[in-house]
Amino acid sequence: MKEAGPDLVLIGHIVKEMIYFPNRTLGPVLGSPVAYGSVVAARLGERVGIVTTVGSDMPDDLLHPFCEAGVDTSGLLVEPGNWTTASELIYYESGNKEIRYPQKAPPIRFEDIPTAYHAANIFYIATMDHDVPLETIIQLCSLGATLAIDLGGYGGAHSREHPNETEQQKPSRLCELLSYFDIVRASVEDCAHLLGRERVATETGEEAIVRLFLDWGAKVALLTLGERGCVVGTPDNILRVPSHRGKVIDTTGAGDSFSTAFLVGYMHTGDIEWSARFGAATVINIIERTGGVLASRMPTRDEVDRRLAV
């Protein structure tokens, strides 16, 4: 019998990442929403695959977490003539952060997606910086799966360039992009770049952004608020779900991990509140540890269930 393909596929560049904290430096480590999300989902027991491109400069040891967690890497394409995307994540004492890209891999094409992935339930576009062009997204729609997107890589916090004030007031390109997606995730930091800081300055504004994404066509909209949890909604219901409390050591990858854990929960239950709580219980296990994308840093389903029971 032919082995089943992944149920969840994450698409976007993985990176060689250097992380600069005010008092220490970490790296190079494996990073990116695709890296965090896929290893998290695999550790939770899901069949998960990735679609990404790297060059021959990608150290083999950085790819080991995929194998250790059980991620399907059929869509990991090594292109010797191109670069691996490299990132520098800088945390300042003020609490602000900055991301830089010394080098970038080429965009991801629809043809890069293995045919064995075409029957997946969810495709999650989770880019660093416009890694997946609109043409690829439109072609993905033909597969009939649920499409999810993280806006951090489309003018949000991960992106090198952000919309100007005019684009923030009339976000026509963002509206068009979201029209192709069923599930939309953004952080408050992303929305400050995409829509202007004044629109996310209050709880009323946060809920209004969720409604805006729903008005633009999303069936589920998710706005993450860091330590304050998230706002999640459907056209029928918008609610707030708090984060789990714990001893926080390293929040790098928290949003990416939460979003993917939410998708795992939603794929099985269709319940937005339970899925958000499942995501929060997953993330607290991760941010109480450090080390970038490591299989050992990510919780098993049993560990998450124990947090949910508290």
Backbone as CSV, one residue per row, in Angstrom:
resi,resn,N_x,N_y,N_z,CA_x,CA_y,CA_z,C_x,C_y,C_z
1,MET,0.844,-1.206,0.000,0.000,0.000,0.000,0.874,1.249,0.000
2,LYS,0.500,2.232,-0.807,1.271,3.471,-0.887,1.126,4.262,0.408
3,GLU,2.257,4.750,0.911,2.249,5.517,2.158,1.540,6.848,1.954
4,ALA,0.707,7.222,2.922,-0.041,8.473,2.833,0.893,9.663,2.920
5,GLY,0.556,10.725,2.193,1.338,11.942,2.245,0.971,12.767,3.465
6,PRO,1.584,13.931,3.626,1.315,14.773,4.801,-0.086,15.370,4.774
7,ASP,-0.637,15.578,5.965,-1.926,16.260,6.105,-1.744,17.771,6.145
8,LEU,-0.585,18.206,6.642,-0.270,19.628,6.782,1.043,19.905,6.065
9,VAL,1.046,20.902,5.180,2.256,21.269,4.438,2.562,22.742,4.686
10,LEU,3.793,23.024,5.105,4.235,24.395,5.330,5.156,24.814,4.199
11,ILE,4.937,26.010,3.669,5.672,26.486,2.499,6.328,27.828,2.816
12,GLY,7.630,27.907,2.603,8.390,29.133,2.835,9.850,28.792,3.035
13,HIS,10.705,29.785,3.026,12.136,29.561,3.210,12.461,29.168,4.649
14,ILE,13.382,28.207,4.798,14.026,28.001,6.083,15.324,28.805,6.056
15,VAL,15.876,29.095,7.228,17.013,30.007,7.266,18.125,29.509,8.181
16,LYS,19.327,29.965,7.851,20.450,29.936,8.790,20.337,31.213,9.593
17,GLU,20.095,31.065,10.885,19.751,32.237,11.696,20.784,32.505,12.777
18,MET,21.148,33.769,12.900,21.917,34.261,14.037,20.967,35.087,14.896
19,ILE,20.957,34.806,16.204,20.092,35.530,17.125,20.972,36.304,18.103
20,TYR,20.797,37.604,18.130,21.601,38.472,18.984,20.725,39.024,20.113
21,PHE,20.910,38.486,21.325,20.258,39.015,22.514,21.161,40.106,23.108
22,PRO,20.633,40.961,23.971,21.475,41.996,24.568,22.689,41.451,25.318
23,ASN,22.558,40.225,25.869,23.644,39.686,26.698,24.284,38.408,26.159
24,ARG,23.855,37.943,24.990,24.436,36.721,24.429,24.085,36.592,22.962
25,THR,24.807,35.713,22.273,24.578,35.441,20.855,24.330,33.954,20.669
26,LEU,23.352,33.624,19.832,23.008,32.238,19.561,23.049,31.995,18.057
27,GLY,23.767,30.962,17.634,23.768,30.648,16.215,25.127,30.269,15.673
28,PRO,25.114,29.812,14.413,23.917,29.720,13.559,23.012,28.571,13.980
29,VAL,21.686,28.832,13.928,20.683,27.828,14.235,19.676,27.781,13.088
30,LEU,18.927,26.706,13.042,17.837,26.596,12.082,16.693,27.498,12.521
31,GLY,16.166,28.280,11.602,15.070,29.176,11.942,14.063,29.296,10.821
32,SER,13.019,30.088,11.075,11.935,30.432,10.157,10.620,29.844,10.634
33,PRO,9.491,30.437,10.231,8.183,29.878,10.578,8.003,28.441,10.111
34,VAL,8.512,28.129,8.918,8.388,26.764,8.396,9.160,25.776,9.257
35,ALA,10.351,26.147,9.678,11.160,25.257,10.507,10.503,25.027,11.863
36,TYR,10.167,26.115,12.565,9.516,25.962,13.862,8.209,25.192,13.732
37,GLY,7.371,25.626,12.805,6.044,25.044,12.696,6.049,23.576,12.338
38,SER,6.900,23.186,11.392,6.901,21.790,10.949,7.413,20.856,12.034
39,VAL,8.460,21.260,12.751,8.993,20.412,13.816,7.993,20.321,14.966
40,VAL,7.320,21.427,15.289,6.282,21.404,16.315,5.175,20.424,15.927
41,ALA,4.671,20.547,14.698,3.564,19.696,14.262,3.955,18.223,14.264
42,ALA,5.176,17.933,13.815,5.632,16.538,13.794,5.747,15.980,15.208
43,ARG,6.260,16.791,16.134,6.379,16.336,17.531,5.003,16.111,18.160
44,LEU,3.997,16.818,17.644,2.635,16.625,18.137,1.970,15.401,17.520
45,GLY,2.701,14.719,16.636,2.194,13.480,16.067,1.536,13.606,14.714
46,GLU,1.693,14.771,14.050,1.046,14.977,12.758,1.937,14.535,11.597
47,ARG,1.302,14.192,10.479,2.023,13.973,9.224,2.198,15.346,8.577
48,VAL,3.438,15.815,8.549,3.713,17.174,8.089,4.860,17.179,7.100
49,GLY,4.728,18.008,6.057,5.778,18.164,5.061,6.127,19.621,4.876
50,ILE,7.292,19.868,4.301,7.728,21.242,4.038,8.087,21.401,2.563
51,VAL,7.908,22.625,2.066,8.375,22.998,0.731,9.260,24.218,0.907
52,THR,10.538,24.070,0.583,11.504,25.140,0.795,12.696,24.933,-0.119
53,THR,13.506,25.946,-0.293,14.713,25.849,-1.111,15.909,26.326,-0.305
54,VAL,17.008,25.611,-0.446,18.272,26.003,0.179,19.389,25.799,-0.833
55,GLY,20.546,26.380,-0.536,21.723,26.175,-1.356,22.656,25.161,-0.730
56,SER,23.753,24.889,-1.411,24.730,23.934,-0.874,25.465,24.489,0.338
57,ASP,25.253,25.791,0.649,25.881,26.401,1.819,25.121,26.098,3.104
58,MET,23.980,25.385,3.019,23.209,25.053,4.218,23.893,23.899,4.950
59,PRO,24.361,24.113,6.190,25.026,23.036,6.932,24.079,21.862,7.179
60,ASP,24.560,20.656,6.931,23.725,19.475,7.108,23.210,19.335,8.536
61,ASP,24.025,19.730,9.511,23.614,19.536,10.904,22.414,20.393,11.279
62,LEU,22.215,21.526,10.576,21.055,22.366,10.873,19.754,21.710,10.412
63,LEU,19.844,20.751,9.501,18.651,20.088,8.981,18.244,18.877,9.814
64,HIS,19.066,18.470,10.765,18.793,17.269,11.551,17.472,17.314,12.318
65,PRO,17.030,18.485,12.824,15.753,18.484,13.563,14.571,17.957,12.758
66,PHE,14.593,18.154,11.438,13.499,17.635,10.614,13.457,16.112,10.686
67,CYS,14.606,15.493,10.533,14.700,14.040,10.588,14.350,13.523,11.975
68,GLU,14.859,14.185,13.003,14.624,13.748,14.378,13.148,13.812,14.748
69,ALA,12.454,14.835,14.229,11.035,15.000,14.559,10.126,14.174,13.660
70,GLY,10.631,13.760,12.499,9.813,12.991,11.572,9.106,13.836,10.530
71,VAL,9.666,14.989,10.181,9.100,15.840,9.136,9.422,15.244,7.760
72,ASP,8.434,15.211,6.877,8.650,14.770,5.497,9.393,15.888,4.755
73,THR,10.590,15.599,4.268,11.419,16.616,3.606,11.508,16.396,2.096
74,SER,10.512,15.737,1.525,10.506,15.536,0.072,10.505,16.871,-0.677
75,GLY,9.966,17.897,-0.043,9.897,19.207,-0.682,11.035,20.136,-0.303
76,LEU,12.084,19.601,0.339,13.266,20.406,0.658,14.222,20.297,-0.520
77,LEU,14.314,21.364,-1.297,15.085,21.350,-2.530,16.440,22.013,-2.326
78,VAL,17.496,21.272,-2.600,18.850,21.815,-2.508,19.276,22.244,-3.909
79,GLU,19.519,23.539,-4.081,19.905,24.094,-5.377,21.317,24.647,-5.259
80,PRO,22.316,23.888,-5.715,23.726,24.277,-5.517,24.085,25.645,-6.077
81,GLY,23.385,26.099,-7.100,23.725,27.394,-7.695,23.137,28.585,-6.985
82,ASN,22.356,28.356,-5.923,21.697,29.439,-5.206,22.115,29.478,-3.734
83,TRP,21.732,30.564,-3.065,22.031,30.735,-1.649,20.916,30.164,-0.785
84,THR,21.251,29.815,0.432,20.270,29.611,1.490,19.938,30.972,2.084
85,THR,18.679,31.200,2.425,18.347,32.447,3.103,19.023,32.493,4.473
86,ALA,19.695,33.596,4.750,20.342,33.811,6.047,19.655,34.995,6.730
87,SER,19.456,34.883,8.034,18.810,35.968,8.761,19.601,36.323,10.013
88,GLU,19.462,37.563,10.423,20.041,38.059,11.668,18.906,38.675,12.478
89,LEU,18.564,38.049,13.598,17.496,38.527,14.473,18.144,39.216,15.672
90,ILE,17.858,40.500,15.811,18.523,41.308,16.827,17.495,41.810,17.838
91,TYR,17.685,41.425,19.104,16.841,41.905,20.196,17.576,43.031,20.911
92,TYR,16.909,44.180,21.068,17.512,45.327,21.734,17.027,45.409,23.192
93,GLU,17.801,46.078,24.022,17.447,46.217,25.438,16.126,46.955,25.607
94,SER,15.751,47.757,24.629,14.491,48.494,24.689,13.279,47.578,24.561
95,GLY,13.509,46.342,24.110,12.413,45.409,23.857,12.072,45.293,22.395
96,ASN,12.606,46.208,21.588,12.379,46.142,20.146,13.274,45.069,19.522
97,LYS,12.932,44.669,18.295,13.767,43.719,17.572,13.839,44.103,16.101
98,GLU,14.856,43.603,15.437,15.079,43.895,14.024,15.523,42.612,13.335
99,ILE,15.102,42.431,12.091,15.532,41.264,11.327,16.192,41.722,10.025
100,ARG,17.318,41.094,9.709,18.068,41.415,8.490,18.288,40.137,7.688
101,TYR,18.418,40.293,6.366,18.657,39.159,5.471,19.907,39.408,4.631
102,PRO,21.066,38.935,5.087,22.293,39.113,4.297,22.232,38.425,2.936
103,GLN,21.452,37.324,2.830,21.313,36.622,1.550,19.977,35.897,1.531
104,LYS,19.449,35.665,0.286,18.130,35.055,0.164,18.112,33.987,-0.921
105,ALA,17.321,32.944,-0.681,17.078,31.902,-1.670,16.043,32.399,-2.681
106,PRO,15.920,31.726,-3.824,14.933,32.144,-4.823,13.501,31.863,-4.379
107,PRO,12.506,32.511,-4.987,11.101,32.276,-4.626,10.692,30.828,-4.868
108,ILE,9.654,30.408,-4.167,9.158,29.040,-4.269,8.040,28.979,-5.308
109,ARG,8.147,28.036,-6.228,7.192,27.878,-7.320,6.215,26.738,-7.025
110,PHE,5.093,26.751,-7.695,4.128,25.663,-7.536,4.759,24.332,-7.937
111,GLU,5.633,24.363,-8.936,6.287,23.143,-9.416,7.222,22.539,-8.369
112,ASP,7.590,23.321,-7.358,8.460,22.812,-6.297,7.710,21.926,-5.302
113,ILE,6.395,21.938,-5.349,5.586,21.167,-4.412,5.464,19.730,-4.917
114,PRO,5.945,18.742,-4.173,5.837,17.348,-4.613,4.380,16.952,-4.852
115,THR,4.134,16.164,-5.880,2.761,15.743,-6.174,2.168,14.930,-5.020
116,ALA,3.017,14.253,-4.258,2.535,13.494,-3.100,1.946,14.397,-2.025
117,TYR,2.244,15.697,-2.084,1.712,16.656,-1.119,0.346,17.210,-1.544
118,HIS,-0.051,17.002,-2.777,-1.219,17.692,-3.323,-2.525,17.351,-2.615
119,ALA,-2.567,16.225,-1.910,-3.794,15.821,-1.225,-3.830,16.280,0.235
120,ALA,-2.907,17.149,0.631,-2.868,17.633,2.014,-4.166,18.350,2.386
121,ASN,-4.494,18.328,3.680,-5.691,19.026,4.167,-5.484,20.531,4.245
122,ILE,-4.286,20.941,4.698,-3.982,22.363,4.875,-2.615,22.675,4.279
123,PHE,-2.550,23.743,3.496,-1.281,24.336,3.077,-1.115,25.647,3.830
124,TYR,0.000,25.766,4.537,0.259,26.948,5.357,1.411,27.731,4.745
125,ILE,1.107,28.916,4.222,2.115,29.786,3.634,2.700,30.626,4.754
126,ALA,3.937,30.312,5.124,4.573,30.951,6.285,5.963,31.410,5.860
127,THR,6.031,32.577,5.275,7.263,33.039,4.645,8.074,33.951,5.553
128,MET,9.340,34.104,5.188,10.196,35.082,5.847,10.021,36.462,5.220
129,ASP,10.094,36.510,3.879,10.057,37.805,3.195,9.605,37.605,1.748
130,HIS,8.286,37.442,1.569,7.706,37.266,0.227,8.319,36.063,-0.510
131,ASP,8.562,34.964,0.220,9.193,33.792,-0.394,8.285,33.088,-1.389
132,VAL,6.972,33.205,-1.187,5.994,32.521,-2.038,5.209,33.586,-2.799
133,PRO,5.425,33.706,-4.115,4.744,34.757,-4.883,3.261,34.472,-5.076
134,LEU,2.513,35.504,-5.436,1.070,35.393,-5.624,0.724,34.343,-6.675
135,GLU,1.517,34.234,-7.711,1.259,33.244,-8.762,1.227,31.828,-8.191
136,THR,2.152,31.527,-7.300,2.184,30.201,-6.667,0.943,29.990,-5.817
137,ILE,0.537,31.017,-5.082,-0.650,30.928,-4.229,-1.898,30.659,-5.061
138,ILE,-2.042,31.363,-6.178,-3.212,31.166,-7.043,-3.252,29.736,-7.571
139,GLN,-2.099,29.192,-7.954,-2.056,27.811,-8.422,-2.405,26.828,-7.313
140,LEU,-2.009,27.138,-6.081,-2.339,26.284,-4.939,-3.849,26.174,-4.743
141,CYS,-4.567,27.225,-5.058,-6.024,27.211,-4.878,-6.681,26.095,-5.675
142,SER,-6.049,25.697,-6.770,-6.635,24.665,-7.627,-6.664,23.297,-6.957
143,LEU,-5.904,23.112,-5.878,-5.843,21.815,-5.213,-7.035,21.576,-4.287
144,GLY,-7.762,22.626,-3.950,-8.979,22.469,-3.170,-8.777,22.288,-1.684
145,ALA,-7.567,22.470,-1.190,-7.293,22.323,0.232,-7.585,23.627,0.974
146,THR,-7.571,23.567,2.291,-7.641,24.766,3.109,-6.307,25.494,3.012
147,LEU,-6.344,26.800,2.757,-5.125,27.603,2.666,-5.045,28.540,3.866
148,ALA,-3.880,28.542,4.504,-3.627,29.423,5.646,-2.402,30.273,5.348
149,ILE,-2.352,31.468,5.940,-1.223,32.380,5.704,-0.817,33.084,6.986
150,ASP,0.480,33.321,7.112,1.058,34.154,8.156,1.497,35.446,7.476
151,LEU,0.951,36.582,7.917,1.222,37.855,7.250,2.563,38.463,7.627
152,GLY,3.303,37.827,8.532,4.605,38.369,8.917,5.558,38.524,7.759
153,GLY,5.454,37.644,6.777,6.356,37.690,5.621,5.825,38.455,4.436
154,TYR,4.684,39.103,4.582,4.088,39.876,3.486,3.878,41.326,3.902
155,GLY,4.960,41.935,4.349,4.908,43.323,4.795,4.834,43.471,6.299
156,GLY,4.741,42.339,7.020,4.692,42.362,8.470,6.065,42.365,9.098
157,ALA,6.159,41.839,10.309,7.382,41.957,11.105,8.580,41.236,10.510
158,HIS,8.362,40.145,9.748,9.488,39.419,9.161,10.064,40.113,7.932
159,SER,9.298,40.996,7.319,9.657,41.559,6.019,10.686,42.676,6.133
160,ARG,11.484,42.807,5.084,12.457,43.903,5.040,11.789,45.233,4.760
161,GLU,10.735,45.218,3.944,10.035,46.453,3.578,8.585,46.372,4.028
162,HIS,8.040,47.537,4.416,6.686,47.583,4.944,5.855,48.604,4.165
163,PRO,4.532,48.481,4.189,3.680,49.448,3.485,3.883,50.871,4.006
164,ASN,3.765,51.850,3.090,3.826,53.240,3.525,2.458,53.655,4.073
165,GLU,2.356,54.887,4.526,1.127,55.338,5.177,-0.074,55.265,4.255
166,THR,0.127,55.580,2.989,-0.971,55.520,2.020,-1.462,54.087,1.852
167,GLU,-0.530,53.157,1.748,-0.895,51.741,1.611,-1.556,51.211,2.868
168,GLN,-1.154,51.729,4.035,-1.792,51.307,5.279,-3.258,51.735,5.316
169,GLN,-3.540,52.924,4.800,-4.911,53.430,4.812,-5.782,52.758,3.753
170,LYS,-5.184,52.389,2.615,-5.915,51.708,1.540,-5.137,50.456,1.138
171,PRO,-5.245,49.408,1.945,-4.420,48.202,1.744,-4.985,47.272,0.658
172,SER,-5.067,47.750,-0.556,-5.707,46.970,-1.625,-4.928,45.700,-1.945
173,ARG,-3.584,45.763,-1.922,-2.802,44.568,-2.226,-2.952,43.516,-1.123
174,LEU,-3.015,43.980,0.122,-3.216,43.055,1.233,-4.599,42.416,1.146
175,CYS,-5.585,43.206,0.808,-6.949,42.695,0.661,-7.006,41.630,-0.432
176,GLU,-6.339,41.877,-1.555,-6.315,40.884,-2.636,-5.628,39.606,-2.176
177,LEU,-4.492,39.742,-1.482,-3.766,38.569,-1.012,-4.657,37.718,-0.107
178,LEU,-5.334,38.341,0.833,-6.145,37.596,1.789,-7.357,36.931,1.148
179,SER,-7.775,37.410,-0.008,-8.958,36.835,-0.657,-8.758,35.386,-1.071
180,TYR,-7.508,34.925,-1.098,-7.219,33.543,-1.498,-7.157,32.588,-0.307
181,PHE,-7.291,33.097,0.922,-7.015,32.281,2.093,-8.239,32.062,2.972
182,ASP,-8.282,30.852,3.567,-9.345,30.490,4.498,-9.005,30.895,5.931
183,ILE,-7.728,30.776,6.288,-7.273,31.075,7.651,-6.150,32.098,7.571
184,VAL,-6.288,33.190,8.295,-5.313,34.276,8.258,-4.789,34.513,9.667
185,ARG,-3.456,34.534,9.785,-2.832,34.831,11.071,-1.900,36.029,10.938
186,ALA,-1.953,36.911,11.917,-1.019,38.032,12.014,-0.782,38.318,13.487
187,SER,0.354,38.937,13.787,0.615,39.414,15.145,0.273,40.895,15.213
188,VAL,0.179,41.436,16.425,-0.061,42.878,16.549,1.100,43.651,15.940
189,GLU,2.304,43.098,16.028,3.466,43.743,15.425,3.336,43.773,13.908
190,ASP,2.878,42.667,13.323,2.636,42.649,11.873,1.640,43.732,11.481
191,CYS,0.544,43.817,12.231,-0.521,44.753,11.872,-0.108,46.207,12.063
192,ALA,0.803,46.469,12.986,1.335,47.826,13.131,2.046,48.250,11.852
193,HIS,2.754,47.312,11.225,3.424,47.601,9.956,2.433,47.657,8.788
194,LEU,1.470,46.753,8.782,0.575,46.604,7.638,-0.542,47.639,7.613
195,LEU,-1.055,47.989,8.801,-2.256,48.807,8.871,-2.086,50.083,9.689
196,GLY,-0.923,50.253,10.330,-0.682,51.436,11.141,-0.845,51.151,12.625
197,ARG,0.040,51.709,13.436,0.044,51.419,14.865,-1.236,51.857,15.570
198,GLU,-1.843,52.923,15.106,-3.033,53.413,15.794,-4.195,52.426,15.704
199,ARG,-4.165,51.537,14.716,-5.281,50.591,14.547,-5.178,49.396,15.483
200,VAL,-4.027,49.208,16.112,-3.883,48.096,17.058,-3.560,48.608,18.462
201,ALA,-3.903,49.842,18.736,-3.530,50.462,20.012,-4.486,50.111,21.146
202,THR,-5.659,49.563,20.835,-6.652,49.241,21.849,-7.224,47.842,21.602
203,GLU,-7.884,47.308,22.623,-8.537,46.013,22.460,-9.644,46.098,21.408
204,THR,-10.330,47.214,21.353,-11.361,47.395,20.333,-10.746,47.349,18.942
205,GLY,-9.565,47.973,18.796,-8.877,47.955,17.518,-8.420,46.559,17.133
206,GLU,-7.978,45.789,18.116,-7.539,44.418,17.840,-8.693,43.583,17.302
207,GLU,-9.837,43.710,17.926,-11.002,42.951,17.474,-11.478,43.452,16.116
208,ALA,-11.319,44.737,15.851,-11.710,45.292,14.561,-10.843,44.730,13.442
209,ILE,-9.568,44.491,13.715,-8.684,43.902,12.708,-9.108,42.481,12.379
210,VAL,-9.475,41.718,13.396,-9.980,40.361,13.151,-11.224,40.422,12.267
211,ARG,-12.120,41.353,12.558,-13.318,41.501,11.728,-12.962,41.928,10.309
212,LEU,-11.953,42.771,10.174,-11.527,43.219,8.855,-11.046,42.037,8.018
213,PHE,-10.208,41.181,8.600,-9.722,40.006,7.878,-10.878,39.088,7.480
214,LEU,-11.869,38.975,8.349,-13.048,38.164,8.024,-13.860,38.809,6.902
215,ASP,-13.980,40.126,6.933,-14.698,40.836,5.866,-14.013,40.653,4.524
216,TRP,-12.694,40.503,4.553,-11.942,40.313,3.314,-11.994,38.877,2.797
217,GLY,-12.674,38.002,3.504,-12.883,36.663,2.978,-12.400,35.513,3.817
218,ALA,-11.634,35.784,4.882,-11.151,34.690,5.720,-12.319,34.024,6.454
219,LYS,-12.219,32.712,6.622,-13.200,31.979,7.424,-12.803,31.974,8.899
220,VAL,-11.484,32.047,9.125,-10.939,32.129,10.480,-9.846,33.190,10.477
221,ALA,-9.875,34.100,11.437,-8.838,35.121,11.573,-8.242,35.028,12.965
222,LEU,-6.919,35.102,13.030,-6.185,34.905,14.277,-5.190,36.045,14.444
223,LEU,-5.341,36.812,15.523,-4.424,37.904,15.850,-3.714,37.548,17.145
224,THR,-2.396,37.342,17.069,-1.638,36.957,18.267,-1.120,38.198,18.981
225,LEU,-1.152,38.132,20.324,-0.863,39.288,21.168,0.316,39.059,22.098
226,GLY,1.166,38.090,21.795,2.296,37.806,22.657,1.841,37.240,23.985
227,GLU,2.342,37.794,25.080,2.024,37.285,26.412,0.558,37.468,26.785
228,ARG,-0.171,38.289,26.008,-1.600,38.498,26.285,-2.497,37.474,25.594
229,GLY,-1.922,36.543,24.853,-2.735,35.517,24.218,-3.097,35.875,22.795
230,CYS,-4.369,35.754,22.434,-4.770,36.027,21.053,-6.236,36.424,20.992
231,VAL,-6.596,37.021,19.864,-7.997,37.220,19.485,-8.228,36.328,18.274
232,VAL,-9.265,35.525,18.300,-9.548,34.616,17.200,-11.028,34.723,16.864
233,GLY,-11.341,34.615,15.576,-12.735,34.776,15.219,-13.143,34.099,13.937
234,THR,-14.436,33.879,13.827,-15.112,33.468,12.606,-16.182,34.526,12.341
235,PRO,-16.862,34.480,11.198,-17.931,35.469,10.974,-19.011,35.450,12.052
236,ASP,-19.123,34.348,12.802,-20.173,34.226,13.815,-19.713,34.521,15.239
237,ASN,-18.401,34.534,15.457,-17.934,34.614,16.844,-16.501,35.124,16.908
238,ILE,-16.246,36.091,17.775,-14.898,36.583,18.026,-14.644,36.507,19.528
239,LEU,-13.508,35.942,19.913,-13.224,35.772,21.336,-11.740,35.933,21.619
240,ARG,-11.445,36.121,22.902,-10.065,36.243,23.381,-9.690,34.989,24.152
241,VAL,-8.472,34.517,23.896,-7.961,33.346,24.600,-6.629,33.747,25.230
242,PRO,-6.480,33.586,26.544,-5.245,34.004,27.212,-4.097,33.044,26.939
243,SER,-2.899,33.515,27.201,-1.720,32.661,27.106,-1.590,31.827,28.376
244,HIS,-0.742,30.788,28.321,-0.401,30.023,29.515,0.757,30.718,30.228
245,ARG,0.759,30.675,31.544,1.826,31.290,32.313,2.921,30.275,32.613
246,GLY,4.159,30.748,32.641,5.287,29.885,32.951,6.551,30.714,33.066
247,LYS,7.675,30.041,33.238,8.966,30.705,33.355,9.554,30.869,31.955
248,VAL,9.437,32.064,31.402,9.843,32.316,30.021,11.352,32.519,29.936
249,ILE,11.981,31.761,29.039,13.423,31.878,28.819,13.726,32.461,27.441
250,ASP,13.012,32.002,26.414,13.319,32.423,25.044,12.035,32.378,24.231
251,THR,11.555,33.542,23.781,10.297,33.614,23.026,10.491,33.489,21.519
252,THR,11.729,33.305,21.062,11.969,33.158,19.624,11.182,31.962,19.086
253,GLY,10.404,32.198,18.046,9.613,31.135,17.440,8.269,30.909,18.092
254,ALA,7.921,31.687,19.106,6.670,31.460,19.833,5.448,31.643,18.935
255,GLY,5.422,32.738,18.191,4.273,32.994,17.322,4.133,31.943,16.230
256,ASP,5.266,31.554,15.641,5.246,30.536,14.586,4.750,29.202,15.129
257,SER,5.201,28.853,16.319,4.808,27.586,16.934,3.334,27.606,17.319
258,PHE,2.884,28.733,17.876,1.482,28.856,18.252,0.578,28.687,17.038
259,SER,0.919,29.364,15.953,0.069,29.346,14.765,-0.072,27.940,14.205
260,THR,1.047,27.211,14.146,0.982,25.861,13.604,0.227,24.932,14.538
261,ALA,0.447,25.058,15.845,-0.304,24.240,16.794,-1.801,24.546,16.699
262,PHE,-2.143,25.817,16.484,-3.547,26.176,16.275,-4.096,25.439,15.061
263,LEU,-3.352,25.422,13.962,-3.808,24.737,12.751,-3.981,23.244,12.991
264,VAL,-3.069,22.648,13.760,-3.189,21.226,14.097,-4.505,20.991,14.850
265,GLY,-4.763,21.818,15.851,-5.998,21.674,16.607,-7.232,21.884,15.754
266,TYR,-7.189,22.906,14.911,-8.351,23.237,14.082,-8.600,22.170,13.021
267,MET,-7.530,21.589,12.496,-7.658,20.544,11.477,-8.436,19.346,12.021
268,HIS,-8.295,19.093,13.311,-8.951,17.927,13.910,-10.315,18.234,14.519
269,THR,-10.518,19.491,14.965,-11.747,19.789,15.710,-12.656,20.821,15.056
270,GLY,-12.093,21.765,14.297,-12.888,22.857,13.764,-13.351,23.832,14.824
271,ASP,-12.791,23.739,16.027,-13.179,24.568,17.169,-12.092,25.610,17.412
272,ILE,-12.395,26.884,17.176,-11.361,27.914,17.257,-10.886,28.148,18.679
273,GLU,-11.798,28.077,19.662,-11.384,28.323,21.044,-10.475,27.202,21.547
274,TRP,-10.884,25.959,21.333,-10.054,24.841,21.781,-8.705,24.874,21.071
275,SER,-8.701,25.194,19.786,-7.451,25.215,19.014,-6.510,26.290,19.529
276,ALA,-7.051,27.444,19.921,-6.213,28.505,20.483,-5.644,28.095,21.839
277,ARG,-6.437,27.425,22.645,-5.937,26.947,23.938,-4.878,25.862,23.733
278,PHE,-5.078,25.028,22.751,-4.092,24.004,22.410,-2.787,24.662,21.969
279,GLY,-2.888,25.720,21.166,-1.697,26.451,20.740,-0.958,27.070,21.900
280,ALA,-1.700,27.665,22.838,-1.074,28.291,24.012,-0.375,27.255,24.883
281,ALA,-0.995,26.090,25.047,-0.387,25.036,25.855,0.855,24.464,25.184
282,THR,0.883,24.481,23.868,2.070,24.034,23.132,3.213,25.017,23.322
283,VAL,2.915,26.301,23.174,3.954,27.330,23.173,4.643,27.473,24.520
284,ILE,3.910,27.351,25.603,4.557,27.552,26.903,5.648,26.510,27.128
285,ASN,5.462,25.316,26.604,6.506,24.299,26.703,7.768,24.709,25.949
286,ILE,7.591,25.452,24.859,8.724,25.833,24.005,9.488,27.017,24.574
287,ILE,8.767,28.031,25.042,9.445,29.248,25.479,10.047,29.108,26.877
288,GLU,9.766,28.001,27.547,10.466,27.703,28.796,11.826,27.061,28.520
289,ARG,12.151,26.855,27.237,13.427,26.283,26.811,14.032,27.209,25.755
290,THR,15.262,26.917,25.329,15.907,27.726,24.299,16.711,26.818,23.374
291,GLY,17.289,27.406,22.316,18.130,26.635,21.412,17.694,26.666,19.967
292,GLY,16.676,27.480,19.621,16.222,27.515,18.238,15.320,26.332,17.931
293,VAL,15.365,25.866,16.683,14.520,24.753,16.257,15.229,23.445,16.584
294,LEU,14.846,22.852,17.675,15.370,21.555,18.092,14.191,20.640,18.391
295,ALA,14.271,19.399,17.951,13.189,18.454,18.241,12.991,18.321,19.743
296,SER,14.082,18.347,20.499,14.002,18.190,21.949,13.359,19.395,22.642
297,ARG,13.325,20.534,21.960,12.704,21.726,22.542,11.181,21.700,22.393
298,MET,10.692,20.946,21.416,9.272,20.949,21.101,8.534,19.868,21.886
299,PRO,7.344,20.180,22.380,6.634,19.220,23.236,5.950,18.110,22.452
300,THR,5.758,16.987,23.119,4.935,15.913,22.588,3.471,16.223,22.883
301,ARG,2.593,15.450,22.296,1.158,15.648,22.549,0.832,15.403,24.027
302,ASP,1.477,14.431,24.639,1.224,14.164,26.056,1.589,15.366,26.926
303,GLU,2.706,16.023,26.601,3.122,17.193,27.378,2.110,18.328,27.234
304,VAL,1.607,18.509,26.022,0.618,19.560,25.790,-0.678,19.234,26.513
305,ASP,-1.101,17.991,26.451,-2.338,17.595,27.139,-2.239,17.842,28.643
306,ARG,-1.047,17.618,29.217,-0.885,17.879,30.656,-1.039,19.364,30.961
307,ARG,-0.553,20.224,30.083,-0.726,21.673,30.290,-2.191,22.057,30.174
308,LEU,-2.888,21.444,29.226,-4.292,21.761,29.040,-5.128,21.367,30.256
309,ALA,-4.665,20.353,30.954,-5.409,19.851,32.102,-5.245,20.713,33.352
310,VAL,-4.272,21.622,33.323,-4.005,22.472,34.499,-5.053,23.572,34.616
